[in-house]
Amino acid sequence: MSSVIPPFPPALAPLEAQVQLPAARHSLRQDWVLNPVQDWLLIIAAPVLVVAAALLLFRLFDAAQATTLILTVHVVFTVAHHLPTFIRVYGDVELLRRYRWRFVLAPALPVAFSVSLLLFLNTHQYPLEYFLYAYIFLALWDPWHFLRQHYGFMRIYDRANTAPRVLAARMDWWLCATWFVFIMLASGAWLAGILEDLNATAPIPALLMLPLQWLPRLTDGLGTMAVLVSVAYAVYTAWCWRNGYFISVAKLALCAATFGAMYFAYAPNPWMLSLAPAWSFKVGFAAIGLVHMTQYLAVVWRYNRRLAAQPGRARSGWFARLHARGGWLTVAAYVAVCIAYGEVITTPQTNDWIMSALLAVGFTSTLLHYYFDGFIWKVRHRQNQENLGSSDRPPAAEAISWWSTRQRDSAAHTVARQLLYIALPLLVLTFGAVAVWSDPPANYVAQMHRAQGLSQQGAAAAAAAEAQVAYESMQARLPVLTQLALLDPSPTREAELAYLIYNQSHYQHIVLPALAGQSTDATVHRANIARAVGLLERALHDAGLRQQPLAHPGREQLSRADAEYTLDAWRLKLSSPSQAEPST
């Protein structure tokens, strides 16, 4: 077998054959968004630095304080980085003129939706928390938005690479996409949270419809696929080096830092739990979200600085003066204004009408940020390459211009498109949410207490009726919670499932038959007690290991001592069937 390395992998030949190979370009230098030091600090190494800072907080404060601080900063900074989107869009007068209907009409739909909904909630005296169901739409959009931003940075850093553009873009995309999807599924908590929200507030029963028993195999398969794609990417990189194409160390480092930090912050793993036992997916998601903000502030600042230097492109007045001046004081003011924007919108208010206004602004801000970003940051466009690349390097030969891609938007076409992929999903969620508001889910624990109270008062018929209602509520909750615990086996979910299994079995085999004058079935009930014991034992063990609570809906004050008392009572029931059933 020959030891000579082929000029390119055979699988890449069809694409390569269509493009003439350029001369060797090893000498090309790296493009930076700001400069090497700032890029390494704010963009490339930021995922590792932020996760390290979050771990330090867990060392300096107790777990509850550290978690609260990280989540609060995340919420403020998330909204804060929306403002640069609007500065970038409405500061580019030529782009705004070309696509004016897209940018002028876009705010109308989320504003009309959120204002109308919040007026309805206030006038009907519903809790404002009901509005949060609409954020499910944003939560589904958010991962795609994050993935596209990371991919965009990889393409920016790879700009000096003269390898076939289609090939390079596809290799970067598959590397990003496979690792991102694998990590999101491996976390468990992300998918569980989305499906739980859809089921509880929409309600869309995707949680019960999906074959989640296959999820571990799917996750493992995606992990294997990500490794195989990485191997293919290494072969592609070696081929680029062999043929003299530029290799971006910054791009490779960004990819390794981002997905390495994401895995350790998102997916349950012994390393993170040894450093911060109370670490959770929610904390990891918030920490990585802060990276998203620092990267975004950097790229918008660079773009607007270049834009301000182009006569006729940038908005005159304060926009041009601010960005043309630059300097650390100007940058500090720019960051401070963005953070102030996030702080004002995310600060809770006691007045419902003021809080409603802030919720409407926050929802509109988030949706527009996602919507605009999907359009304005396409690196293949000549204008983006001009404003994000080195000033001495022209755009790639195959770069396209904003002004030559399509005819000007019409108002009717813009509205129709926004109604299709913004209004339609929101309407589906809204119809489901209204159904939940009119018939809210019952709390089976409260129903059990009412049934017990009625029985103690001698109201046998009323107690039987209330017990039947409680049992039906348990029956409805059991398959949902079983799926959630399968997806995200946290101490909270497993403790809740243990109590639910015991009580559902207790009512089915002991309470309801006794109230109806029928014989009870202690044998089946004992098997269910054994299952509940196993779950609660594991929940207690994991709660101690991870420093996480056992409290759950219906038992918000459940302590470790309470759970241990219940566990002892269940064990006693297993060992002595004649013992009285414990109150749970």
C-alpha positions in Angstrom: 0.0 0.0 0.0 1.4 3.4 -0.9 2.2 5.8 1.9 1.6 8.9 -0.3 -1.2 11.1 1.1 -3.8 11.6 -1.7 -4.4 15.2 -2.7 -7.9 15.1 -1.2 -10.2 12.5 0.3 -12.2 10.6 -2.4 -15.5 11.6 -0.8 -14.6 15.3 -1.4 -13.6 14.9 -5.0 -17.0 15.9 -6.6 -16.9 19.3 -4.9 -13.2 19.8 -5.5 -13.4 19.0 -9.1 -15.7 21.9 -9.7 -13.3 24.5 -8.2 -9.8 25.4 -9.5 -7.2 24.9 -6.7 -5.5 28.1 -5.7 -1.8 28.4 -4.9 -0.5 27.5 -1.5 -1.5 30.1 1.1 0.1 29.0 4.4 1.4 32.5 4.8 -2.0 34.1 5.1 -2.6 35.7 8.5 -5.6 35.2 10.8 -8.6 37.5 10.6 -9.8 38.8 14.0 -13.0 40.4 15.0 -11.4 42.9 17.4 -7.7 42.0 17.8 -5.9 38.8 18.9 -5.9 39.6 22.7 -9.5 40.7 22.8 -10.7 37.9 20.6 -9.1 35.3 22.8 -10.5 36.9 25.9 -14.1 37.7 24.8 -14.8 35.1 22.1 -12.5 32.1 21.9 -11.5 31.4 25.5 -14.7 33.0 26.9 -16.6 29.6 27.4 -13.8 28.2 29.5 -13.3 31.5 31.4 -17.0 31.9 32.2 -17.5 28.3 33.4 -14.3 28.7 35.6 -15.8 32.0 37.0 -19.1 30.2 37.8 -17.2 27.4 39.5 -15.4 30.0 41.6 -18.7 31.5 42.7 -19.7 28.0 44.0 -16.5 28.1 46.1 -17.0 31.6 47.4 -20.8 31.3 48.2 -23.2 28.6 49.1 -24.9 26.8 46.3 -28.2 28.7 46.5 -26.4 32.1 46.4 -24.1 31.1 43.6 -27.0 29.7 41.5 -29.2 32.8 42.1 -26.3 35.1 41.2 -25.5 33.3 38.0 -29.1 33.0 36.9 -29.8 36.7 37.6 -26.8 37.9 35.7 -27.8 35.6 32.8 -31.3 37.0 32.6 -30.1 40.7 32.6 -27.2 40.1 30.2 -29.4 38.0 27.8 -31.8 41.0 27.3 -28.9 43.4 27.3 -27.4 41.9 24.2 -30.6 42.4 22.3 -30.0 46.2 22.1 -26.9 45.9 19.9 -29.0 44.0 17.4 -31.3 47.0 17.0 -28.3 49.5 16.9 -26.8 47.4 14.1 -30.0 47.1 12.1 -31.3 50.6 12.4 -27.8 52.1 12.1 -27.2 50.6 8.6 -29.4 53.0 6.6 -28.6 51.3 3.2 -29.7 47.8 4.5 -32.7 49.4 6.2 -33.7 51.1 3.0 -33.3 47.9 1.0 -35.3 45.7 3.4 -37.4 48.4 5.1 -40.6 46.3 5.3 -38.8 43.5 7.0 -37.4 45.8 9.7 -40.2 48.2 10.0 -43.1 45.7 10.2 -41.2 43.1 12.3 -42.0 44.7 15.7 -45.7 45.1 15.0 -46.6 41.4 15.3 -44.9 40.6 18.7 -46.0 44.0 20.1 -49.6 43.4 19.1 -49.6 39.8 20.3 -48.0 40.5 23.7 -50.0 43.7 24.4 -53.3 42.0 23.5 -52.5 38.9 25.6 -51.4 40.9 28.7 -54.5 43.2 28.5 -56.6 40.0 28.5 -54.8 38.6 31.5 -55.1 41.9 33.4 -58.7 42.5 32.6 -59.6 38.9 33.5 -57.5 39.0 36.7 -55.3 36.1 35.6 -51.8 35.9 37.0 -49.2 37.5 34.8 -47.1 34.3 35.0 -49.6 32.9 32.5 -47.9 35.0 29.9 -44.7 32.9 30.2 -46.2 30.1 28.1 -45.3 32.3 25.0 -41.7 31.9 25.9 -41.8 28.3 24.9 -41.7 29.5 21.3 -38.6 31.5 22.1 -37.0 28.6 24.0 -37.4 26.4 21.0 -35.8 29.1 18.8 -32.9 29.8 21.2 -30.7 26.7 20.6 -30.8 27.2 16.8 -29.9 30.9 17.3 -26.9 29.9 19.5 -25.7 27.3 17.1 -25.9 29.7 14.1 -23.9 32.3 16.0 -21.1 29.8 16.8 -21.1 28.6 13.2 -20.9 32.2 12.1 -17.8 32.9 14.2 -16.2 29.8 12.7 -16.8 31.1 9.2 -15.4 34.5 10.2 -12.2 33.0 11.5 -11.9 30.8 8.4 -12.2 33.7 6.0 -8.5 33.5 5.0 -8.9 29.8 4.0 -9.0 29.6 0.2 -10.2 25.9 0.1 -13.4 25.4 -1.9 -15.9 27.6 -0.1 -18.8 25.1 -0.2 -16.6 22.3 1.1 -15.2 24.4 4.0 -18.7 25.7 5.0 -20.1 22.2 5.0 -17.3 20.7 7.1 -17.6 23.5 9.7 -21.4 23.1 9.8 -21.4 19.4 10.3 -18.8 19.6 13.0 -20.9 22.3 14.8 -24.2 20.6 14.3 -23.3 17.1 15.4 -21.6 18.1 18.6 -24.3 20.7 19.5 -27.2 18.3 19.1 -25.4 15.5 20.9 -24.6 17.8 23.9 -28.2 19.1 24.1 -29.6 15.6 24.2 -27.0 14.3 26.6 -27.9 17.0 29.1 -31.3 15.4 29.6 -32.7 18.4 31.4 -33.1 20.6 28.3 -35.4 18.3 26.4 -37.2 17.4 29.6 -37.9 21.0 30.4 -39.1 21.9 26.9 -41.5 18.8 26.7 -42.7 19.4 30.3 -43.6 23.1 29.5 -45.3 22.0 26.2 -47.4 19.4 28.1 -48.3 21.7 31.1 -48.9 25.1 29.5 -49.9 24.5 25.9 -50.8 21.6 26.2 -49.0 19.7 23.5 -48.5 16.0 24.4 -45.2 15.5 22.7 -43.8 14.1 25.9 -46.2 11.2 25.8 -46.0 10.7 22.0 -42.2 10.5 21.6 -40.6 7.1 22.0 -38.3 8.3 24.7 -37.2 4.7 25.6 -35.0 5.0 22.4 -33.5 8.3 23.5 -30.4 6.9 25.2 -29.6 4.9 22.0 -30.2 8.0 19.9 -28.0 10.1 22.1 -25.2 7.5 22.0 -25.6 7.3 18.2 -25.3 11.0 17.9 -22.2 11.0 20.1 -20.6 8.4 17.9 -21.6 10.5 14.8 -20.0 13.6 16.4 -16.7 11.6 16.9 -16.8 10.3 13.3 -17.4 13.8 11.9 -14.5 15.0 14.1 -12.3 12.3 12.5 -13.4 13.4 9.0 -12.8 17.0 10.0 -9.2 16.1 11.1 -8.7 14.4 7.7 -10.1 17.5 6.0 -7.8 19.7 8.0 -4.8 17.6 7.1 -5.8 17.8 3.4 -6.0 21.6 3.7 -2.5 21.7 5.1 -1.2 19.3 2.5 -2.6 21.6 -0.3 -1.4 24.8 1.3 -4.7 26.1 2.5 -4.8 28.3 5.5 -5.6 26.6 8.8 -7.3 28.8 11.4 -6.0 28.0 14.8 -8.6 30.5 16.2 -11.4 28.6 14.6 -10.3 25.3 15.9 -9.7 26.7 19.4 -13.1 28.3 19.5 -14.8 25.0 18.5 -12.9 23.0 21.1 -13.5 25.6 23.9 -17.2 26.0 23.1 -18.2 22.4 22.9 -15.8 21.3 25.6 -17.2 23.9 28.0 -20.8 23.1 26.9 -20.4 19.4 27.6 -19.0 19.8 31.0 -21.6 22.5 31.9 -24.6 20.8 30.4 -24.2 17.1 30.6 -24.2 15.3 33.9 -20.6 14.3 34.6 -18.5 13.3 37.7 -15.9 16.0 37.0 -18.4 18.9 37.4 -20.1 17.3 40.4 -16.8 16.9 42.1 -16.0 20.6 41.7 -19.6 21.9 42.4 -21.9 19.2 43.7 -25.0 21.5 43.4 -24.2 22.3 39.7 -27.2 21.9 37.4 -28.0 22.2 33.8 -29.8 25.4 34.5 -26.6 26.9 35.9 -24.5 25.6 33.0 -27.0 26.9 30.5 -26.9 30.4 32.1 -23.1 30.4 32.2 -22.7 29.5 28.6 -25.4 32.1 27.8 -23.1 34.8 29.2 -20.5 33.8 26.6 -23.1 34.4 23.9 -23.4 38.0 25.1 -19.7 38.8 25.2 -19.2 37.4 21.7 -22.2 39.3 20.4 -21.2 42.7 21.8 -17.8 42.2 20.2 -19.0 41.3 16.7 -21.6 44.1 16.7 -19.1 46.7 17.9 -16.6 45.6 15.1 -19.3 45.8 12.4 -20.6 49.2 13.4 -17.1 50.6 13.7 -16.5 49.6 10.1 -19.9 50.7 9.0 -19.4 54.2 10.5 -16.4 54.7 8.3 -18.4 54.3 5.1 -20.1 57.5 3.9 -23.7 57.0 3.2 -24.0 53.5 4.8 -24.1 54.5 8.5 -26.8 56.6 10.1 -25.5 60.1 10.7 -25.5 61.8 14.1 -24.8 60.0 17.3 -24.4 56.6 15.7 -21.6 57.7 13.4 -19.9 59.9 16.0 -20.0 57.1 18.7 -18.6 54.4 16.5 -16.1 56.6 14.6 -14.6 57.8 17.9 -14.1 54.4 19.5 -11.8 54.1 22.5 -12.2 52.4 25.9 -14.5 55.1 27.3 -16.9 54.8 24.4 -16.8 51.0 24.6 -17.5 51.2 28.4 -20.5 53.5 27.7 -21.7 51.1 25.0 -21.6 48.1 27.3 -23.1 50.1 30.2 -26.1 51.2 28.1 -26.7 47.6 26.9 -26.6 46.3 30.5 -28.9 49.1 31.7 -31.4 48.1 29.0 -31.3 44.5 30.3 -31.6 45.6 33.9 -34.6 47.9 33.4 -36.6 45.3 31.4 -35.9 42.3 33.7 -36.5 44.1 37.0 -39.7 42.8 38.6 -42.4 45.4 39.4 -45.2 45.2 41.9 -47.6 47.1 39.7 -49.2 44.7 37.2 -49.5 47.2 34.4 -45.9 48.3 34.6 -44.8 44.6 34.8 -47.0 43.9 31.8 -45.3 46.6 29.8 -41.9 45.2 30.7 -43.0 41.7 29.7 -44.3 42.9 26.4 -41.0 44.8 25.7 -38.9 41.8 26.8 -40.9 39.3 24.6 -40.7 41.6 21.6 -37.0 42.3 22.2 -36.1 38.6 22.3 -38.2 37.6 19.3 -36.8 40.5 17.2 -33.3 39.6 18.2 -33.7 36.0 17.0 -35.6 37.1 13.9 -33.2 39.8 12.8 -30.1 37.7 13.5 -31.2 35.0 11.2 -31.1 37.5 8.4 -28.3 40.1 9.1 -25.3 37.8 10.0 -25.0 35.7 6.9 -21.2 35.7 6.5 -21.5 34.8 2.8 -22.6 38.3 2.0 -20.0 40.7 0.7 -21.0 43.5 3.1 -20.5 41.3 6.2 -17.1 40.2 5.0 -16.1 43.8 4.4 -17.2 44.9 7.9 -16.0 41.9 9.8 -12.8 41.0 8.1 -9.4 42.7 7.7 -9.5 46.0 5.9 -6.6 45.0 3.6 -8.3 41.8 2.4 -11.1 41.9 -0.2 -14.2 39.7 0.2 -14.0 36.2 -1.2 -14.6 35.9 -4.9 -17.8 33.9 -4.5 -19.2 36.4 -1.9 -22.6 37.8 -2.8 -24.0 41.2 -2.1 -27.1 42.1 -0.1 -28.1 44.3 -3.0 -28.1 41.6 -5.7 -29.8 38.7 -3.8 -33.4 39.6 -4.4 -35.8 42.3 -5.3 -36.9 44.7 -2.6 -39.3 43.3 0.0 -43.0 44.1 -0.3 -45.2 44.8 2.7 -47.6 42.0 1.8 -44.9 39.4 1.3 -43.2 40.4 4.5 -46.4 40.2 6.6 -47.4 36.8 5.0 -44.0 35.3 5.9 -44.1 36.6 9.5 -47.6 35.3 9.9 -46.5 31.9 8.8 -43.6 31.2 11.0 -44.2 33.6 13.9 -47.9 34.1 14.3 -49.0 30.5 13.5 -46.8 28.8 16.2 -47.9 31.5 18.8 -51.6 30.9 18.0 -51.2 27.1 18.4 -49.5 27.7 21.8 -52.2 30.3 22.8 -55.2 28.0 22.1 -53.6 25.3 24.2 -52.8 27.8 27.0 -56.3 29.2 27.1 -57.6 25.7 27.5 -55.3 25.1 30.5 -56.4 28.4 32.1 -60.1 27.5 31.9 -59.5 24.1 33.4 -56.2 24.2 35.4 -54.6 20.9 36.3 -55.5 19.6 39.8 -53.1 19.2 42.6 -53.6 15.6 43.7 -51.8 16.1 47.0 -54.3 18.8 48.0 -57.1 16.5 46.9 -55.8 13.6 49.0 -55.8 15.9 52.1 -59.3 17.0 51.4 -60.5 13.4 51.0 -58.8 12.4 54.3 -60.4 15.4 56.0 -63.8 14.5 54.8 -63.3 10.9 55.9 -62.3 12.0 59.4 -65.5 14.1 59.5 -67.6 11.1 58.7 -68.6 12.3 55.3 -68.0 9.0 53.6 -69.8 9.8 50.3 -68.0 13.1 49.8 -64.7 11.5 50.8 -65.1 8.8 48.2 -65.9 11.3 45.5 -62.9 13.4 46.4 -60.7 10.3 46.6 -61.8 9.3 43.1 -60.9 12.8 41.8 -57.5 12.5 43.4 -56.9 9.1 41.9 -57.8 10.4 38.4 -55.4 13.3 38.8 -52.7 10.8 39.8 -53.5 8.6 36.8 -53.1 11.6 34.5 -49.8 12.7 36.1 -48.1 9.3 36.3 -47.2 8.7 32.6 -46.0 12.3 32.3 -43.8 12.1 35.4 -42.5 8.7 34.4 -41.3 10.1 31.0 -39.8 13.2 32.7 -37.8 11.0 35.2 -36.6 8.9 32.3 -35.3 12.0 30.5 -34.0 13.8 33.5 -33.5 11.5 36.5 -32.9 14.4 39.0 -33.5 13.9 42.8 -36.6 16.2 42.5 -38.2 14.2 39.7 -37.4 10.8 41.2 -38.7 11.8 44.7 -41.9 13.1 43.1 -42.3 9.9 41.1 -41.7 7.8 44.2 -44.5 9.5 46.1 -46.8 9.4 43.1 -46.3 5.7 42.5 -46.9 4.9 46.1 -50.0 7.0 46.4 -51.5 6.0 43.1 -51.1 2.3 44.1 -52.4 3.0 47.6 -55.6 4.6 46.2 -56.1 2.0 43.5 -55.6 -1.1 45.6 -56.4 -0.1 49.1 -58.4 3.2 49.5 -60.9 3.1 46.7 -61.8 -0.6 47.1 -62.2 -0.1 50.8 -64.5 2.9 50.3 -66.6 0.8 47.8 -66.8 -2.1 50.2 -64.6 -4.3 48.0 -61.6 -6.4 48.8 -58.2 -4.9 48.6 -55.1 -6.1 46.7 -52.1 -5.8 49.0 -49.9 -8.1 46.8 -49.8 -5.7 43.8 -49.6 -2.7 46.2 -46.5 -4.2 47.9 -44.7 -4.6 44.5 -45.4 -0.9 43.8 -44.1 0.0 47.3 -40.9 -1.7 46.5 -40.6 0.3 43.3 -41.3 3.5 45.2 -38.7 2.6 47.9 -36.0 2.1 45.2 -36.8 5.5 43.6 -36.8 7.4 46.9 -33.5 5.7 48.0 -31.9 6.8 44.8 -33.3 10.3 45.1 -32.0 10.7 48.6 -28.6 9.4 47.6 -28.3 11.7 44.6 -29.7 14.7 46.6 -26.9 14.2 49.1 -24.3 13.8 46.4 -25.4 16.8 44.3 -26.6 19.0 47.2 -30.0 19.3 45.4 -33.5 19.5 47.0 -36.2 16.9 47.1 -39.1 19.3 47.2 -41.5 19.2 44.3 -45.0 20.4 43.4 -47.5 19.6 46.1 -44.6 19.1 48.6 -42.7 22.3 48.3 -41.4 22.1 51.9 -40.3 18.5 51.7 -37.0 18.1 53.7 -34.5 15.3 53.7 -35.7 14.3 57.2 -39.3 14.1 55.9 -38.3 11.9 53.0 -36.3 9.6 55.2 -39.3 9.2 57.6 -41.5 8.3 54.7 -38.9 5.8 53.4 -38.7 4.1 56.8 -42.5 3.8 56.8 -42.5 2.2 53.4 -39.8 -0.2 54.3 -41.8 -1.1 57.5 -44.8 -1.7 55.3 -42.8 -4.1 53.1 -41.5 -6.0 56.1 -44.7 -6.0 58.1 -47.8 -6.0 55.9 -50.1 -5.7 58.9 -48.7 -2.2 59.7 -51.0 0.7 59.1 -50.5 2.7 55.9 -48.4 5.8 56.5 -49.8 9.2 55.6 -48.0 10.5 52.6 
